[in-house]
Amino acid sequence: MSCFRRSMGVAVVVAALSVVVAGFAAPARAADPAAGKRVFQQQCAICHSDKPGVNKIGPSLFGVVGRHTGSEPGYDYSVANKNANLTWTPEVLDKYIAHPQKVVPGTKMPYGGLANATKRANLIAFLATLK
């Protein structure tokens, strides 16, 4: 009877590990720049432009991916943003778009953040096309 219990225990562990491994092996869904453009239009375009050199309430987001914080010519950044010393990589943008005030405390951007990770990924994919 103990052999049976032991082999059943091993089978359960192996089955559980298979489910966990399968979850990690599943390919991630690629971000969709077209969907990101829609997010931009709905969430960002009121304050930001996707055109080069066109600053609005917020700075132009044209070329933002790879740009240093506080460096868009002609835009009056907060001291916090000027001194943040960050580069807008996709990873930093993801954190910032989710919680702007947590990433750059004192930023003058009043946006509360975008909680939806898929929408953030799509938005960042769109921003990466603006070159």
C-alpha positions as CSV (number, residue, x, y, z in Angstrom):
1,M,0.0,0.0,0.0
2,S,2.8,2.5,0.8
3,C,4.4,1.9,-2.7
4,F,1.1,2.7,-4.2
5,R,0.8,6.0,-2.2
6,R,4.4,6.9,-3.0
7,S,3.9,6.4,-6.8
8,M,0.6,8.3,-6.7
9,G,2.4,11.2,-4.9
10,V,5.1,11.2,-7.5
11,A,2.5,11.2,-10.3
12,V,0.8,14.2,-8.8
13,V,4.0,16.1,-8.5
14,V,5.0,15.3,-12.1
15,A,1.6,16.3,-13.3
16,A,1.7,19.6,-11.4
17,L,5.2,20.4,-12.7
18,S,4.0,19.7,-16.2
19,V,1.3,22.3,-15.9
20,V,3.7,24.9,-14.5
21,V,6.3,24.2,-17.2
22,A,3.6,24.3,-19.9
23,G,2.6,27.7,-18.6
24,F,6.1,29.1,-19.0
25,A,6.6,27.5,-22.4
26,A,3.6,29.2,-23.9
27,P,4.7,31.9,-26.3
28,A,3.9,35.4,-25.3
29,R,1.5,37.3,-27.5
30,A,3.3,39.9,-29.5
31,A,2.3,43.5,-28.9
32,D,0.1,45.2,-31.5
33,P,1.2,48.7,-32.6
34,A,-2.2,49.3,-34.3
35,A,-4.0,48.6,-31.1
36,G,-1.4,50.8,-29.4
37,K,-2.2,53.7,-31.7
38,R,-5.8,53.4,-30.6
39,V,-4.7,53.5,-26.9
40,F,-2.6,56.6,-27.7
41,Q,-5.5,58.3,-29.3
42,Q,-7.8,57.4,-26.4
43,Q,-5.4,58.0,-23.5
44,C,-2.5,60.2,-24.6
45,A,-3.4,62.4,-27.6
46,I,-5.2,65.0,-25.5
47,C,-1.9,66.0,-24.0
48,H,0.8,64.6,-26.3
49,S,1.5,64.6,-30.0
50,D,2.9,61.7,-32.1
51,K,4.4,64.2,-34.5
52,P,8.0,65.4,-34.3
53,G,8.5,68.8,-32.5
54,V,4.8,69.2,-31.7
55,N,4.5,69.8,-28.0
56,K,1.2,70.2,-26.4
57,I,0.3,70.2,-22.7
58,G,2.9,67.4,-22.6
59,P,5.9,66.8,-24.8
60,S,5.8,65.2,-28.2
61,L,6.2,61.5,-27.9
62,F,7.7,61.1,-31.4
63,G,11.1,59.4,-30.8
64,V,10.4,58.9,-27.1
65,V,11.7,55.3,-27.1
66,G,15.4,55.6,-26.4
67,R,15.2,59.3,-25.5
68,H,16.6,60.7,-22.2
69,T,14.0,62.1,-19.7
70,G,13.4,65.8,-19.9
71,S,15.1,66.3,-23.3
72,E,12.4,67.1,-25.9
73,P,13.4,70.5,-27.3
74,G,10.9,73.3,-26.7
75,Y,9.1,71.6,-23.8
76,D,9.1,73.0,-20.3
77,Y,9.6,69.9,-18.1
78,S,9.2,69.7,-14.4
79,V,12.4,69.8,-12.3
80,A,11.7,66.1,-11.4
81,N,11.6,65.0,-15.0
82,K,14.7,67.0,-15.9
83,N,16.6,65.4,-13.1
84,A,15.1,61.9,-13.3
85,N,18.2,60.7,-15.3
86,L,16.3,57.9,-17.1
87,T,16.2,56.7,-20.6
88,W,12.8,55.8,-22.0
89,T,13.4,52.1,-22.7
90,P,10.3,49.9,-23.2
91,E,10.8,48.6,-19.6
92,V,11.0,52.1,-18.1
93,L,8.0,53.3,-20.2
94,D,6.0,50.3,-19.0
95,K,6.6,51.2,-15.4
96,Y,6.0,54.9,-16.0
97,I,2.8,54.5,-17.9
98,A,1.5,52.2,-15.1
99,H,2.4,54.6,-12.3
100,P,3.9,57.9,-13.5
101,Q,4.2,59.5,-10.0
102,K,6.0,56.4,-8.6
103,V,8.6,56.4,-11.3
104,V,9.2,60.1,-11.4
105,P,7.9,61.6,-8.2
106,G,7.0,65.2,-8.8
107,T,6.3,64.9,-12.5
108,K,3.7,67.4,-13.6
109,M,1.9,64.7,-15.6
110,P,-1.5,64.3,-13.9
111,Y,-2.2,61.0,-15.5
112,G,-3.1,58.3,-12.9
113,G,-1.6,55.4,-14.9
114,L,-2.7,52.6,-17.2
115,A,-3.2,49.4,-15.3
116,N,-3.9,47.1,-18.3
117,A,-0.5,45.4,-19.1
118,T,-1.7,44.5,-22.7
119,K,-2.7,48.0,-23.5
120,R,0.6,49.3,-22.1
121,A,2.5,46.8,-24.3
122,N,0.5,47.8,-27.3
123,L,1.0,51.5,-26.6
124,I,4.8,51.1,-26.2
125,A,4.9,49.1,-29.5
126,F,3.2,52.0,-31.2
127,L,5.5,54.5,-29.6
128,A,8.5,52.5,-30.8
129,T,7.3,53.0,-34.4
130,L,7.5,56.8,-34.1
131,K,11.0,57.4,-35.5
